[in-house]
Amino acid sequence: MAETTVVHLLRHGEVHNPEGILYGRLPGYRLSETGRLMAETVAKAVADRDIVRIYSSPLQRARETAAPLAEKLGIEVTVDDRLIEAGNVLEGRKIARLMRSPGNYRHFWHPGRPSWGEPYVEVVARMRGMVESARAEARGHEAVLVSHQLPIWMIRTAAEGRRLWHDPRRRQCALASLTTFTFEGGRLVSVGYSEPAAALVKSGPSVPGA
């Protein structure tokens, strides 16, 4: 019988961003106090699972989200660039002004690619490689990969055989949520979703590049 391996994709917690900046890959964006509570809540929720590997995006908010779980389980976090946020030429600008600034319109000519950032197909390719690496290294056990909304949503969309082009407001990938891939041997048999920190998530539209 094939071994069961589980790979959890954990989105980071809430970020301290009082100015409403599309921070993307910019350095210096840490978790807010609520974000830290989210990370601790998730750590408690999954601490009894058979987790043997923890990986994180190199960005600060992801590493801070991974830290409570790593401490609780006594596992060192492996930082891997394949988990980083998608590239976006609009990062550093105020989110509220993105669609109201004529200077940004030249970036919106191809939403299916997208023309404003890292191609979806490239995001899927690196995330697929990361998931496969984690599956192999955690074979017969479980792994947690801390990443960002778009990369997680892209690999889930691809795994479910759906088109990559989408409305960012419809992504099912809340802050500190878990998207779970279960494998039997090398075959993906199910994709699950849960929100251990749902009580701490503020309602509002999905933010691209978060």
Secondary structure as UniProt FT lines:
FT   STRAND          4..11
FT   TURN            18..19
FT   TURN            24..25
FT   TURN            27..28
FT   HELIX           33..46
FT   TURN            47..48
FT   STRAND          51..56
FT   HELIX           60..73
FT   STRAND          77..79
FT   HELIX           81..83
FT   TURN            89..92
FT   HELIX           95..97
FT   TURN            98..100
FT   HELIX           102..107
FT   TURN            111..116
FT   HELIX           120..137
FT   TURN            138..140
FT   STRAND          142..147
FT   HELIX           149..159
FT   TURN            160..161
FT   HELIX           168..170
FT   TURN            175..176
FT   STRAND          178..184
FT   TURN            185..186
FT   STRAND          187..194
FT   TURN            196..197
FT   HELIX           198..200
FT   TURN            208..209
//
